[in-house]
Structure formats: structure tokens, C-alpha cells
């Protein structure tokens, strides 16, 4: 089972707008785009756990 810590912080390259980030500081989506963030996170965790490739 894959896991990660998702955080929300201002993104300097976007005029300080709040964004979701992975623990590796990879930007996910602006904080006001919660659906896009959720879709990214599900795909991201699926790739890390190998379930995306196995079709589970």
C-alpha cells in the first residue's frame, strides 16, 4: 500500500497562491481545485503501489 504526506502551502511561482504538494515538494494542484488534486493523488498513489499497472 502506497502512502505519502500531502501538504498545502503557498507556491511562490504562482504569486503565493496556496497549492497542494507531495512530500517531495512536487506541486499537485491549487488548493481551490480540490477535485484535480484528488485525481492526481489517486493516480500518484496508484503508480507508487503498482496497482495502476496491474489493473486493481
Helices and strands as residue ranges (DSSP letters): E 7-11, G 12-14, E 17-21, E 27-30, H 34-49, H 51-54
